[in-house]
Amino acid sequence: MQVSEVRLNLLKTDSAVRAIGSFALDGAFAVRGVRVMEDKKGHNFVAFPSREKQDGSYEDIAFPLSKELYASITGAVLDEYHKQVEQKEQETAAEQTKTEEAGETAPAPKKGKSR
C-alpha cells in the first residue's frame, strides 16, 4: 500500500496540535482525523484518529498494522506538514518584504492642522 494523497490544515493554536487532516491509501481508502502533534521536546509526530474511552484514556480507531506501513504514512504526513510550514514561512517573509518596500516608497503624511 502506498500513500497516494495527504491533505493537511495548519492550525494556529497554543496546544500541541499543529495540523489536522487526512490521507489516502492507493487512491482507494481514506483516513480522516489524523493530527500532526508536537511533543514537549519540539519533535513532531503523527497521531491517528482516536476516541475517548469511559475511563478517560484514548484508543486509536484506525492505525497501520505493520511497521513499514506506519513508517510510510507518518513519513508522507510529516513531509507534507514540513512542506506547508516552509511555504507559509516564505509567504510571510514575502508579505513583510512588500510591506517594508511600500513603507519606504510611500510619502510621509503631511503635518498640519486637522479638522
N, CA, C and O atoms as a GROMACS GRO file, in nm:
protein
  460
    1MET      N    1   0.085  -0.118   0.000
    1MET     CA    2   0.000   0.000   0.000
    1MET      C    3   0.089   0.124   0.000
    1MET      O    4   0.191   0.130   0.069
    2GLN      N    5   0.047   0.220  -0.078
    2GLN     CA    6   0.120   0.346  -0.087
    2GLN      C    7   0.030   0.462  -0.048
    2GLN      O    8  -0.090   0.460  -0.076
    3VAL      N    9   0.087   0.561   0.017
    3VAL     CA   10   0.012   0.683   0.048
    3VAL      C   11   0.004   0.763  -0.080
    3VAL      O   12   0.106   0.808  -0.133
    4SER      N   13  -0.118   0.782  -0.129
    4SER     CA   14  -0.135   0.849  -0.258
    4SER      C   15  -0.170   0.996  -0.245
    4SER      O   16  -0.153   1.072  -0.340
    5GLU      N   17  -0.218   1.038  -0.130
    5GLU     CA   18  -0.257   1.177  -0.113
    5GLU      C   19  -0.257   1.213   0.036
    5GLU      O   20  -0.300   1.134   0.119
    6VAL      N   21  -0.209   1.333   0.067
    6VAL     CA   22  -0.212   1.384   0.204
    6VAL      C   23  -0.267   1.525   0.199
    6VAL      O   24  -0.222   1.607   0.119
    7ARG      N   25  -0.365   1.552   0.283
    7ARG     CA   26  -0.422   1.687   0.294
    7ARG      C   27  -0.413   1.730   0.440
    7ARG      O   28  -0.457   1.658   0.530
    8LEU      N   29  -0.357   1.849   0.462
    8LEU     CA   30  -0.343   1.900   0.597
    8LEU      C   31  -0.388   2.044   0.605
    8LEU      O   32  -0.373   2.120   0.509
    9ASN      N   33  -0.441   2.082   0.719
    9ASN     CA   34  -0.474   2.221   0.750
    9ASN      C   35  -0.389   2.260   0.870
    9ASN      O   36  -0.402   2.202   0.978
   10LEU      N   37  -0.301   2.359   0.850
   10LEU     CA   38  -0.219   2.407   0.960
   10LEU      C   39  -0.306   2.481   1.059
   10LEU      O   40  -0.399   2.552   1.020
   11LEU      N   41  -0.276   2.467   1.188
   11LEU     CA   42  -0.352   2.532   1.293
   11LEU      C   43  -0.264   2.631   1.368
   11LEU      O   44  -0.145   2.606   1.390
   12LYS      N   45  -0.322   2.742   1.408
   12LYS     CA   46  -0.253   2.840   1.491
   12LYS      C   47  -0.313   2.832   1.631
   12LYS      O   48  -0.407   2.905   1.663
   13THR      N   49  -0.259   2.744   1.713
   13THR     CA   50  -0.309   2.726   1.849
   13THR      C   51  -0.192   2.714   1.945
   13THR      O   52  -0.078   2.691   1.904
   14ASP      N   53  -0.221   2.729   2.072
   14ASP     CA   54  -0.119   2.710   2.174
   14ASP      C   55  -0.111   2.564   2.217
   14ASP      O   56  -0.026   2.528   2.298
   15SER      N   57  -0.199   2.481   2.165
   15SER     CA   58  -0.199   2.339   2.202
   15SER      C   59  -0.090   2.266   2.124
   15SER      O   60  -0.022   2.324   2.040
   16ALA      N   61  -0.075   2.139   2.152
   16ALA     CA   62   0.027   2.057   2.086
   16ALA      C   63  -0.011   2.020   1.943
   16ALA      O   64   0.074   1.975   1.867
   17VAL      N   65  -0.138   2.038   1.906
   17VAL     CA   66  -0.182   2.003   1.771
   17VAL      C   67  -0.136   2.112   1.675
   17VAL      O   68  -0.171   2.229   1.691
   18ARG      N   69  -0.058   2.074   1.576
   18ARG     CA   70  -0.004   2.169   1.478
   18ARG      C   71  -0.081   2.166   1.346
   18ARG      O   72  -0.087   2.266   1.274
   19ALA      N   73  -0.140   2.050   1.313
   19ALA     CA   74  -0.216   2.037   1.188
   19ALA      C   75  -0.313   1.920   1.203
   19ALA      O   76  -0.291   1.829   1.282
   20ILE      N   77  -0.418   1.926   1.124
   20ILE     CA   78  -0.515   1.816   1.120
   20ILE      C   79  -0.550   1.791   0.975
   20ILE      O   80  -0.555   1.884   0.894
   21GLY      N   81  -0.573   1.664   0.940
   21GLY     CA   82  -0.601   1.636   0.800
   21GLY      C   83  -0.637   1.492   0.774
   21GLY      O   84  -0.691   1.421   0.859
   22SER      N   85  -0.604   1.449   0.652
   22SER     CA   86  -0.640   1.314   0.608
   22SER      C   87  -0.534   1.263   0.510
   22SER      O   88  -0.451   1.339   0.461
   23PHE      N   89  -0.540   1.134   0.483
   23PHE     CA   90  -0.453   1.074   0.383
   23PHE      C   91  -0.529   0.963   0.312
   23PHE      O   92  -0.628   0.911   0.364
   24ALA      N   93  -0.483   0.929   0.192
   24ALA     CA   94  -0.544   0.821   0.115
   24ALA      C   95  -0.440   0.714   0.087
   24ALA      O   96  -0.322   0.743   0.069
   25LEU      N   97  -0.487   0.590   0.083
   25LEU     CA   98  -0.401   0.476   0.051
   25LEU      C   99  -0.440   0.422  -0.085
   25LEU      O  100  -0.556   0.387  -0.108
   26ASP      N  101  -0.344   0.416  -0.175
   26ASP     CA  102  -0.364   0.364  -0.312
   26ASP      C  103  -0.481   0.430  -0.383
   26ASP      O  104  -0.538   0.372  -0.475
   27GLY      N  105  -0.517   0.550  -0.344
   27GLY     CA  106  -0.629   0.619  -0.408
   27GLY      C  107  -0.762   0.550  -0.386
   27GLY      O  108  -0.859   0.580  -0.455
   28ALA      N  109  -0.768   0.456  -0.291
   28ALA     CA  110  -0.889   0.377  -0.272
   28ALA      C  111  -0.945   0.381  -0.131
   28ALA      O  112  -1.062   0.347  -0.111
   29PHE      N  113  -0.866   0.422  -0.032
   29PHE     CA  114  -0.912   0.420   0.106
   29PHE      C  115  -0.860   0.545   0.175
   29PHE      O  116  -0.740   0.572   0.172
   30ALA      N  117  -0.949   0.622   0.238
   30ALA     CA  118  -0.912   0.747   0.303
   30ALA      C  119  -0.929   0.737   0.454
   30ALA      O  120  -1.019   0.670   0.504
   31VAL      N  121  -0.841   0.804   0.524
   31VAL     CA  122  -0.847   0.812   0.669
   31VAL      C  123  -0.848   0.959   0.707
   31VAL      O  124  -0.755   1.033   0.672
   32ARG      N  125  -0.951   1.001   0.777
   32ARG     CA  126  -0.962   1.140   0.822
   32ARG      C  127  -0.935   1.148   0.971
   32ARG      O  128  -0.946   1.049   1.044
   33GLY      N  129  -0.898   1.268   1.015
   33GLY     CA  130  -0.878   1.290   1.158
   33GLY      C  131  -0.737   1.265   1.205
   33GLY      O  132  -0.714   1.256   1.326
   34VAL      N  133  -0.641   1.253   1.113
   34VAL     CA  134  -0.502   1.235   1.153
   34VAL      C  135  -0.449   1.373   1.194
   34VAL      O  136  -0.482   1.474   1.133
   35ARG      N  137  -0.365   1.376   1.299
   35ARG     CA  138  -0.314   1.502   1.352
   35ARG      C  139  -0.162   1.502   1.356
   35ARG      O  140  -0.100   1.399   1.384
   36VAL      N  141  -0.103   1.617   1.328
   36VAL     CA  142   0.040   1.635   1.350
   36VAL      C  143   0.053   1.705   1.485
   36VAL      O  144  -0.001   1.813   1.505
   37MET      N  145   0.124   1.642   1.576
   37MET     CA  146   0.139   1.691   1.712
   37MET      C  147   0.285   1.727   1.738
   37MET      O  148   0.376   1.682   1.668
   38GLU      N  149   0.306   1.809   1.841
   38GLU     CA  150   0.442   1.843   1.882
   38GLU      C  151   0.459   1.804   2.029
   38GLU      O  152   0.379   1.842   2.114
   39ASP      N  153   0.565   1.727   2.057
   39ASP     CA  154   0.589   1.687   2.196
   39ASP      C  155   0.661   1.799   2.272
   39ASP      O  156   0.691   1.904   2.216
   40LYS      N  157   0.687   1.774   2.398
   40LYS     CA  158   0.749   1.876   2.484
   40LYS      C  159   0.890   1.913   2.440
   40LYS      O  160   0.939   2.021   2.472
   41LYS      N  161   0.956   1.824   2.368
   41LYS     CA  162   1.092   1.850   2.320
   41LYS      C  163   1.092   1.920   2.185
   41LYS      O  164   1.199   1.952   2.132
   42GLY      N  165   0.974   1.944   2.127
   42GLY     CA  166   0.965   2.013   1.999
   42GLY      C  167   0.968   1.922   1.877
   42GLY      O  168   0.977   1.970   1.764
   43HIS      N  169   0.960   1.791   1.899
   43HIS     CA  170   0.958   1.696   1.788
   43HIS      C  171   0.814   1.673   1.741
   43HIS      O  172   0.722   1.667   1.822
   44ASN      N  173   0.797   1.660   1.611
   44ASN     CA  174   0.664   1.635   1.555
   44ASN      C  175   0.641   1.486   1.540
   44ASN      O  176   0.733   1.409   1.513
   45PHE      N  177   0.514   1.445   1.557
   45PHE     CA  178   0.475   1.307   1.534
   45PHE      C  179   0.331   1.305   1.484
   45PHE      O  180   0.260   1.404   1.495
   46VAL      N  181   0.290   1.192   1.429
   46VAL     CA  182   0.156   1.177   1.374
   46VAL      C  183   0.070   1.100   1.473
   46VAL      O  184   0.109   0.994   1.522
   47ALA      N  185  -0.048   1.156   1.503
   47ALA     CA  186  -0.145   1.088   1.589
   47ALA      C  187  -0.262   1.044   1.501
   47ALA      O  188  -0.319   1.124   1.427
   48PHE      N  189  -0.295   0.919   1.509
   48PHE     CA  190  -0.403   0.864   1.428
   48PHE      C  191  -0.538   0.892   1.495
   48PHE      O  192  -0.543   0.922   1.614
   49PRO      N  193  -0.647   0.882   1.419
   49PRO     CA  194  -0.780   0.910   1.476
   49PRO      C  195  -0.805   0.824   1.600
   49PRO      O  196  -0.775   0.705   1.601
   50SER      N  197  -0.861   0.887   1.702
   50SER     CA  198  -0.885   0.814   1.827
   50SER      C  199  -1.016   0.860   1.889
   50SER      O  200  -1.076   0.960   1.849
   51ARG      N  201  -1.059   0.784   1.989
   51ARG     CA  202  -1.179   0.822   2.065
   51ARG      C  203  -1.149   0.804   2.212
   51ARG      O  204  -1.062   0.727   2.252
   52GLU      N  205  -1.223   0.880   2.292
   52GLU     CA  206  -1.204   0.873   2.437
   52GLU      C  207  -1.289   0.760   2.494
   52GLU      O  208  -1.407   0.746   2.462
   53LYS      N  209  -1.227   0.681   2.580
   53LYS     CA  210  -1.299   0.572   2.646
   53LYS      C  211  -1.361   0.624   2.775
   53LYS      O  212  -1.333   0.737   2.816
   54GLN      N  213  -1.443   0.545   2.838
   54GLN     CA  214  -1.513   0.587   2.960
   54GLN      C  215  -1.418   0.620   3.074
   54GLN      O  216  -1.448   0.704   3.158
   55ASP      N  217  -1.303   0.554   3.077
   55ASP     CA  218  -1.207   0.579   3.185
   55ASP      C  219  -1.119   0.702   3.160
   55ASP      O  220  -1.032   0.734   3.241
   56GLY      N  221  -1.143   0.773   3.047
   56GLY     CA  222  -1.068   0.895   3.018
   56GLY      C  223  -0.946   0.873   2.930
   56GLY      O  224  -0.885   0.970   2.886
   57SER      N  225  -0.910   0.749   2.906
   57SER     CA  226  -0.796   0.722   2.818
   57SER      C  227  -0.845   0.722   2.672
   57SER      O  228  -0.965   0.722   2.645
   58TYR      N  229  -0.751   0.721   2.581
   58TYR     CA  230  -0.784   0.724   2.439
   58TYR      C  231  -0.737   0.596   2.372
   58TYR      O  232  -0.638   0.536   2.412
   59GLU      N  233  -0.811   0.556   2.268
   59GLU     CA  234  -0.769   0.442   2.187
   59GLU      C  235  -0.782   0.480   2.040
   59GLU      O  236  -0.877   0.547   2.000
   60ASP      N  237  -0.685   0.435   1.960
   60ASP     CA  238  -0.687   0.463   1.817
   60ASP      C  239  -0.802   0.388   1.751
   60ASP      O  240  -0.831   0.274   1.784
   61ILE      N  241  -0.865   0.457   1.656
   61ILE     CA  242  -0.974   0.395   1.579
   61ILE      C  243  -0.919   0.330   1.454
   61ILE      O  244  -0.955   0.217   1.421
   62ALA      N  245  -0.830   0.400   1.385
   62ALA     CA  246  -0.768   0.349   1.263
   62ALA      C  247  -0.618   0.362   1.278
   62ALA      O  248  -0.568   0.466   1.322
   63PHE      N  249  -0.544   0.258   1.242
   63PHE     CA  250  -0.399   0.260   1.257
   63PHE      C  251  -0.338   0.151   1.170
   63PHE      O  252  -0.403   0.051   1.141
   64PRO      N  253  -0.214   0.169   1.128
   64PRO     CA  254  -0.147   0.068   1.046
   64PRO      C  255  -0.104  -0.051   1.132
   64PRO      O  256  -0.071  -0.036   1.250
   65LEU      N  257  -0.106  -0.168   1.071
   65LEU     CA  258  -0.069  -0.288   1.145
   65LEU      C  259   0.077  -0.328   1.128
   65LEU      O  260   0.131  -0.402   1.210
   66SER      N  261   0.141  -0.278   1.023
   66SER     CA  262   0.283  -0.312   1.003
   66SER      C  263   0.371  -0.190   1.024
   66SER      O  264   0.327  -0.076   1.004
   67LYS      N  265   0.494  -0.215   1.063
   67LYS     CA  266   0.590  -0.107   1.084
   67LYS      C  267   0.618  -0.034   0.953
   67LYS      O  268   0.637   0.088   0.952
   68GLU      N  269   0.622  -0.108   0.844
   68GLU     CA  270   0.651  -0.048   0.713
   68GLU      C  271   0.541   0.050   0.673
   68GLU      O  272   0.571   0.161   0.626
   69LEU      N  273   0.416   0.011   0.690
   69LEU     CA  274   0.305   0.099   0.653
   69LEU      C  275   0.301   0.219   0.748
   69LEU      O  276   0.272   0.331   0.705
   70TYR      N  277   0.328   0.197   0.876
   70TYR     CA  278   0.332   0.306   0.973
   70TYR      C  279   0.439   0.408   0.932
   70TYR      O  280   0.413   0.529   0.932
   71ALA      N  281   0.557   0.360   0.896
   71ALA     CA  282   0.665   0.450   0.854
   71ALA      C  283   0.630   0.524   0.727
   71ALA      O  284   0.661   0.642   0.713
   72SER      N  285   0.564   0.456   0.633
   72SER     CA  286   0.524   0.519   0.508
   72SER      C  287   0.422   0.630   0.531
   72SER      O  288   0.435   0.739   0.475
   73ILE      N  289   0.322   0.603   0.614
   73ILE     CA  290   0.217   0.701   0.641
   73ILE      C  291   0.274   0.820   0.718
   73ILE      O  292   0.254   0.935   0.677
   74THR      N  293   0.345   0.795   0.827
   74THR     CA  294   0.397   0.906   0.906
   74THR      C  295   0.498   0.988   0.827
   74THR      O  296   0.503   1.110   0.841
   75GLY      N  297   0.579   0.923   0.746
   75GLY     CA  298   0.675   0.994   0.662
   75GLY      C  299   0.605   1.087   0.563
   75GLY      O  300   0.644   1.203   0.547
   76ALA      N  301   0.501   1.037   0.497
   76ALA     CA  302   0.429   1.118   0.399
   76ALA      C  303   0.356   1.235   0.465
   76ALA      O  304   0.356   1.346   0.412
   77VAL      N  305   0.295   1.211   0.580
   77VAL     CA  306   0.222   1.316   0.651
   77VAL      C  307   0.318   1.423   0.701
   77VAL      O  308   0.292   1.542   0.686
   78LEU      N  309   0.429   1.383   0.761
   78LEU     CA  310   0.526   1.479   0.813
   78LEU      C  311   0.595   1.556   0.700
   78LEU      O  312   0.624   1.674   0.715
   79ASP      N  313   0.622   1.490   0.587
   79ASP     CA  314   0.680   1.560   0.471
   79ASP      C  315   0.586   1.670   0.423
   79ASP      O  316   0.629   1.782   0.396
   80GLU      N  317   0.458   1.637   0.412
   80GLU     CA  318   0.359   1.737   0.368
   80GLU      C  319   0.348   1.850   0.470
   80GLU      O  320   0.336   1.967   0.432
   81TYR      N  321   0.353   1.818   0.598
   81TYR     CA  322   0.347   1.920   0.702
   81TYR      C  323   0.465   2.016   0.691
   81TYR      O  324   0.446   2.137   0.692
   82HIS      N  325   0.586   1.961   0.679
   82HIS     CA  326   0.705   2.046   0.669
   82HIS      C  327   0.702   2.130   0.542
   82HIS      O  328   0.746   2.246   0.543
   83LYS      N  329   0.652   2.074   0.433
   83LYS     CA  330   0.641   2.149   0.308
   83LYS      C  331   0.546   2.267   0.325
   83LYS      O  332   0.576   2.377   0.279
   84GLN      N  333   0.431   2.244   0.389
   84GLN     CA  334   0.334   2.353   0.409
   84GLN      C  335   0.387   2.459   0.505
   84GLN      O  336   0.362   2.578   0.485
   85VAL      N  337   0.458   2.418   0.610
   85VAL     CA  338   0.515   2.514   0.705
   85VAL      C  339   0.618   2.602   0.634
   85VAL      O  340   0.621   2.723   0.654
   86GLU      N  341   0.703   2.541   0.552
   86GLU     CA  342   0.804   2.616   0.478
   86GLU      C  343   0.739   2.714   0.380
   86GLU      O  344   0.782   2.829   0.367
   87GLN      N  345   0.635   2.668   0.311
   87GLN     CA  346   0.563   2.754   0.217
   87GLN      C  347   0.499   2.872   0.291
   87GLN      O  348   0.503   2.985   0.242
   88LYS      N  349   0.441   2.847   0.407
   88LYS     CA  350   0.379   2.952   0.487
   88LYS      C  351   0.483   3.054   0.532
   88LYS      O  352   0.457   3.174   0.530
   89GLU      N  353   0.601   3.007   0.572
   89GLU     CA  354   0.708   3.097   0.614
   89GLU      C  355   0.756   3.184   0.499
   89GLU      O  356   0.784   3.303   0.518
   90GLN      N  357   0.765   3.126   0.379
   90GLN     CA  358   0.806   3.203   0.262
   90GLN      C  359   0.702   3.310   0.228
   90GLN      O  360   0.738   3.422   0.194
   91GLU      N  361   0.574   3.274   0.236
   91GLU     CA  362   0.469   3.372   0.209
   91GLU      C  363   0.472   3.485   0.310
   91GLU      O  364   0.453   3.601   0.273
   92THR      N  365   0.495   3.453   0.436
   92THR     CA  366   0.502   3.555   0.540
   92THR      C  367   0.620   3.648   0.516
   92THR      O  368   0.608   3.770   0.530
   93ALA      N  369   0.734   3.591   0.479
   93ALA     CA  370   0.853   3.673   0.452
   93ALA      C  371   0.829   3.763   0.331
   93ALA      O  372   0.872   3.879   0.331
   94ALA      N  373   0.762   3.711   0.227
   94ALA     CA  374   0.733   3.792   0.108
   94ALA      C  375   0.638   3.906   0.143
   94ALA      O  376   0.655   4.017   0.092
   95GLU      N  377   0.540   3.880   0.226
   95GLU     CA  378   0.447   3.985   0.267
   95GLU      C  379   0.518   4.093   0.348
   95GLU      O  380   0.490   4.211   0.331
   96GLN      N  381   0.610   4.054   0.435
   96GLN     CA  382   0.686   4.150   0.515
   96GLN      C  383   0.773   4.238   0.424
   96GLN      O  384   0.784   4.358   0.446
   97THR      N  385   0.834   4.175   0.324
   97THR     CA  386   0.917   4.249   0.230
   97THR      C  387   0.833   4.351   0.153
   97THR      O  388   0.875   4.466   0.136
   98LYS      N  389   0.715   4.310   0.108
   98LYS     CA  390   0.626   4.402   0.036
   98LYS      C  391   0.584   4.517   0.126
   98LYS      O  392   0.580   4.632   0.082
   99THR      N  393   0.552   4.488   0.250
   99THR     CA  394   0.510   4.592   0.345
   99THR      C  395   0.623   4.690   0.370
   99THR      O  396   0.601   4.811   0.374
  100GLU      N  397   0.745   4.638   0.388
  100GLU     CA  398   0.860   4.725   0.411
  100GLU      C  399   0.888   4.812   0.290
  100GLU      O  400   0.917   4.931   0.304
  101GLU      N  401   0.880   4.754   0.170
  101GLU     CA  402   0.905   4.831   0.048
  101GLU      C  403   0.799   4.938   0.030
  101GLU      O  404   0.830   5.050  -0.008
  102ALA      N  405   0.675   4.904   0.057
  102ALA     CA  406   0.566   5.000   0.042
  102ALA      C  407   0.582   5.113   0.143
  102ALA      O  408   0.550   5.228   0.113
  103GLY      N  409   0.631   5.083   0.261
  103GLY     CA  410   0.651   5.184   0.364
  103GLY      C  411   0.762   5.280   0.328
  103GLY      O  412   0.754   5.398   0.362
  104GLU      N  413   0.866   5.233   0.257
  104GLU     CA  414   0.978   5.319   0.219
  104GLU      C  415   0.941   5.410   0.102
  104GLU      O  416   0.990   5.523   0.095
  105THR      N  417   0.857   5.364   0.011
  105THR     CA  418   0.826   5.443  -0.108
  105THR      C  419   0.704   5.533  -0.089
  105THR      O  420   0.685   5.627  -0.166
  106ALA      N  421   0.624   5.506   0.010
  106ALA     CA  422   0.504   5.587   0.031
  106ALA      C  423   0.544   5.721   0.092
  106ALA      O  424   0.630   5.726   0.180
  107PRO      N  425   0.483   5.830   0.045
  107PRO     CA  426   0.516   5.960   0.102
  107PRO      C  427   0.470   5.969   0.247
  107PRO      O  428   0.370   5.910   0.287
  108ALA      N  429   0.546   6.046   0.324
  108ALA     CA  430   0.512   6.065   0.465
  108ALA      C  431   0.386   6.152   0.474
  108ALA      O  432   0.366   6.240   0.390
  109PRO      N  433   0.303   6.128   0.573
  109PRO     CA  434   0.182   6.209   0.585
  109PRO      C  435   0.219   6.354   0.615
  109PRO      O  436   0.316   6.382   0.685
  110LYS      N  437   0.138   6.445   0.561
  110LYS     CA  438   0.164   6.586   0.580
  110LYS      C  439   0.122   6.627   0.721
  110LYS      O  440   0.019   6.584   0.774
  111LYS      N  441   0.206   6.711   0.780
  111LYS     CA  442   0.175   6.760   0.914
  111LYS      C  443   0.097   6.890   0.898
  111LYS      O  444   0.123   6.970   0.809
  112GLY      N  445   0.006   6.909   0.983
  112GLY     CA  446  -0.073   7.031   0.980
  112GLY      C  447  -0.193   7.018   1.069
  112GLY      O  448  -0.209   6.920   1.142
  113LYS      N  449  -0.277   7.118   1.062
  113LYS     CA  450  -0.397   7.116   1.144
  113LYS      C  451  -0.498   7.020   1.085
  113LYS      O  452  -0.519   7.016   0.964
  114SER      N  453  -0.559   6.944   1.171
  114SER     CA  454  -0.665   6.856   1.125
  114SER      C  455  -0.798   6.913   1.171
  114SER      O  456  -0.806   6.980   1.274
  115ARG      N  457  -0.897   6.886   1.098
  115ARG     CA  458  -1.028   6.940   1.132
  115ARG      C  459  -1.109   6.845   1.214
  115ARG      O  460  -1.222   6.876   1.251
   0.00000   0.00000   0.00000
